[in-house]
Amino acid sequence: MSRVLTVQQREQAGSDSYNRFEYQVHCIVCHIIGKLKEESECIVFCEFHDDMAEFTPSTQQYQFYQIKTKEDPSEWTISEMSKKEKKKSGEYKKSFLGFIFYNYLIFGEECSHCFFVSNNDFDDEVLLWQSYIEDGKELQKENIDLYQKIKNRIIKEFSEDMPDEFDSVFDKFIQNTFISKSDLQLTTYENQSAGKFFEHLADKNIAANTANLIFQQLVRDVRKKSKEKIKMPISMKKLVEKKGVNIEQINKQINDNIKDRGKYDLFYGFLKSLSLTEKDVIRIISAKTLHDTRWLNINDLKYQEIVVVLRKFISTYTFSLGCEIDINELKKVCFEELRNKSLQSDVLDDSLIEVLYYEQRFNQNS
């Protein structure tokens, strides 16, 4: 079985402040947006072994990401990145680079690459290391002094429990660990991530309020799954449910909304044929847009259950009364039905009743 699914996580505490946590959430969201643009078939895991992990089903490999912030503008150095932190117990936990090395050591071939991402820049030594490996050159051959400096820092961390395969693991670590400065700023990361998402959807035929709802759902999903605690070992199915965001699934949600836009024009024409006012037609179309988006969110199980119950009830109710339907009376009996089934919700807009009722008539008419 996969070691990634069986090895206990180092920690599940998350970031040590609200702002750091929210910055991390929006970094993950931006990573997901990048994968949406690439139409990648991968799953992003929030706070799993590292701040973020990306799993590629075709290769069965993981990439691990550390997302670190600094309040001051100082550049990251190799010494700072390999500095061990003292815990309250008096023991030391491994440095940022030490934890990255640990991923290669413990997970072997399942770990393909690791990344260190920060809001701050890096000094010349770190950038020199990166310039070699980004060009596919071996650091050991190009700059032995820099190679040995980093190696000695890692050796010092693992000296008390030196693994037999240290040298081979270190060479994989040094050639496959990438370090970069994030575009997100500590003061504007929320607006920046939203901007990236709307830019991605700019050439797609999706209503602005629908796009905003999809984005807010994505942020809430990442936030929730970053906080979710899990117990190892765990199945891949359960891990995806608790900690994962499936890129293919989000793209499907977006594409389904694009395909649905053509139907809105027909639905609009149908509503106008019923002699509804323009104001009511626009209100119902807007409510349908929000409903369609919520309906596609597989994590909103209660909403989906409510819709299933309402559709069945409206069908039975309207069949029994024929065409003489008082919409206000329909809303009243629908909410009574939800209360009887303990599905009432304070945030449920009664426009949903109209949407489901007119959808039903539209489908019958079609």
ZIJODA-V864430 format. One record per pair of residues at least 24 apart in sequence whose C-alpha atoms are under 10 Angstrom apart, sorted by the first residue. I is the first residue (numbers start at 1). J is the second residue. Records with the same first field share a line. If there is no record, write none. Layout:
I=J, J
This chain:
1=233, 235
2=60, 61, 107, 110, 233, 234, 235, 236
3=106, 107, 108, 110, 233
4=48, 49, 61, 62, 103, 106, 107, 108, 110, 111, 232, 233, 234, 236
5=48, 49, 107, 231, 232, 233, 234, 235, 236, 239
6=231, 232, 233, 234, 235
7=49, 106, 107, 232, 233, 234
8=49, 230, 231, 232, 233, 234
9=47, 48, 49, 50, 230, 231, 232, 233
10=48, 49, 50, 93, 99
11=47, 48, 49, 50
12=47, 48, 49, 50, 51, 226, 227, 228, 229, 230
13=47, 226, 227, 229
14=46, 47, 48, 50, 51, 226, 227
15=47, 51, 67, 68, 69, 226, 227
19=69, 186, 187
20=67, 68, 69, 70, 71, 186
21=51, 67, 68, 69, 223, 226, 227
22=186, 189, 190, 219, 222, 223
23=67, 68, 69, 119, 184, 185, 186, 187, 188, 189, 190, 193
24=51, 52, 66, 67, 68, 69, 117, 118, 184, 189, 222, 223, 226
25=51, 52, 67, 189, 190, 193, 219, 220, 221, 222, 223, 224, 225, 226
26=184, 189, 190, 191, 192, 193, 194, 218, 219, 222, 223
27=51, 52, 67, 117, 118, 119, 182, 183, 184, 189, 190, 192, 193
28=52, 53, 65, 67, 193, 219, 222, 223, 226
29=190, 193, 194, 196, 197, 215, 218, 219, 220, 221, 222, 223, 245
30=182, 183, 184, 189, 192, 193, 194, 195, 196, 197, 219
31=193
32=197, 218, 222, 245, 246, 247, 250
33=193, 194, 196, 197, 198, 199, 200, 215, 218, 247, 250, 251
34=196, 197, 200, 247
35=247, 248, 251
36=197, 200, 247, 248, 249, 250, 251, 254
37=197, 200, 201, 247, 251
38=247
39=247, 248, 250, 251
40=246, 247, 248, 251
41=246, 247, 248, 249, 251
42=244, 245, 246, 247, 248, 249
43=240, 243, 244, 245, 246, 247, 248, 249
44=222, 240, 243, 244, 245, 246, 247
45=222, 225, 226, 239, 240, 241, 242, 243, 244, 245, 246
46=221, 222, 223, 224, 225, 226, 227, 228, 240, 242, 243, 244, 245
47=222, 223, 225, 226, 227, 228, 229, 243, 244
48=225, 226, 228, 229, 230, 239, 243, 244
49=99, 103
50=99, 100, 103, 114
51=116, 226
52=115, 226, 243, 244
53=111, 114, 115, 243, 244
54=111, 113, 114, 244, 245
55=110, 111, 112, 244, 246
59=110, 112
60=109, 110, 111, 112
61=107, 108, 109, 110, 111, 112, 113
62=103, 107, 109, 110, 111, 112, 113, 114
63=103, 110, 111, 112, 113, 114, 115, 177
64=100, 103, 104, 111, 112, 113, 114, 115, 116, 177
65=100, 113, 114, 115, 116, 117, 177, 178, 179
66=96, 97, 99, 100, 114, 115, 116, 117, 118, 179
67=115, 116, 117, 118, 119, 181, 182
68=96, 116, 117, 118, 119, 120, 181, 182
69=117, 118, 119, 120, 182, 185, 186
70=118, 119, 120, 121, 186
71=119, 120, 186
72=120
73=119, 120, 121
74=120, 121, 122, 123
75=119, 120, 121, 122, 123, 124, 126
76=118, 120, 121, 122, 123, 124, 125, 126
77=121, 122, 123, 124, 125, 126, 127
78=122, 123, 124, 125, 126, 129, 146, 149, 150, 153
79=149, 150, 153
81=116, 126, 153
82=150, 153, 154, 156, 157
83=153, 154, 157
84=157
92=157
93=157
94=154, 157, 158
95=153, 154, 157
97=150, 153, 154, 157, 173, 174, 177
98=153, 154, 155, 156, 157, 158
99=154
100=173, 177
101=154, 158, 166, 169, 170, 171, 172, 173, 174, 177
102=158, 169, 170, 173
103=169, 173
104=169, 170, 172, 173, 176, 177
105=163, 165, 166, 168, 169, 170, 172, 173
106=169
108=169, 172
111=172, 173, 176
112=172, 173, 176, 177
113=172, 173, 175, 176, 177, 178
114=173, 174, 175, 176, 177, 178, 179
115=176, 177, 178, 179, 180
116=177, 178, 179, 180, 181, 182
117=178, 179, 180, 181, 182, 183
118=179, 180, 181, 182, 183, 184, 185
119=180, 181, 182, 183, 184, 185, 186
120=180, 181, 182, 183, 184, 185, 186
121=179, 180, 181, 182
122=179, 180, 181
126=150, 178, 179, 180
127=179, 180
129=174, 175, 177, 178, 179
130=174, 175, 176, 177, 178, 179, 180
131=178
132=175
133=174, 175, 176, 177, 178
134=175, 176, 177, 178
136=175, 176
137=175
138=171, 174, 175
139=171, 174, 175
140=171, 174, 175
147=171, 174
150=174
190=219
193=219
194=219
201=254
204=254, 255, 257, 258
205=254, 255, 257, 258, 259, 260, 261, 262
206=254, 255, 256, 257, 258, 259, 260, 261, 289
207=257, 258, 261, 286, 289, 290
209=286, 289, 290, 293
210=254, 257, 286, 288, 289, 290, 291, 292, 293, 294
211=254, 257, 290, 293
213=289, 290, 293, 294
214=250, 253, 254, 290, 293, 294, 296, 297
217=293, 294, 297, 299, 300
218=245, 250, 297
221=245, 299
241=299
249=296, 297, 298
250=296, 297
252=296
253=292, 293, 295, 296, 297, 298
254=293, 296
256=292, 293, 296
257=289, 292, 293, 296
260=289, 292
261=289
264=288, 289
266=362, 366
267=358, 359, 362, 363
270=358, 359, 361, 362, 365, 366
271=358, 359, 361, 362
274=358
283=351, 354, 355
284=351, 352, 353, 354, 355, 356, 358
285=351, 355
286=351, 355
287=349, 350, 351, 352, 353, 354, 355
288=351, 352, 354, 355, 356, 359
289=355
290=352
291=349, 351, 352, 355, 356
302=343, 344, 345
303=343, 345, 348
305=343
306=338, 341, 342, 343, 344, 345, 348
307=352, 353, 356
309=334, 337, 338, 341, 343
310=334, 335, 337, 338, 352, 353, 356, 357
311=353, 356, 357, 359, 360
313=337, 338
314=353, 356, 357, 360
315=356, 357, 360, 361
318=357, 360, 361
323=361
325=357
327=353, 354, 357
328=353, 354
330=354, 357
331=357
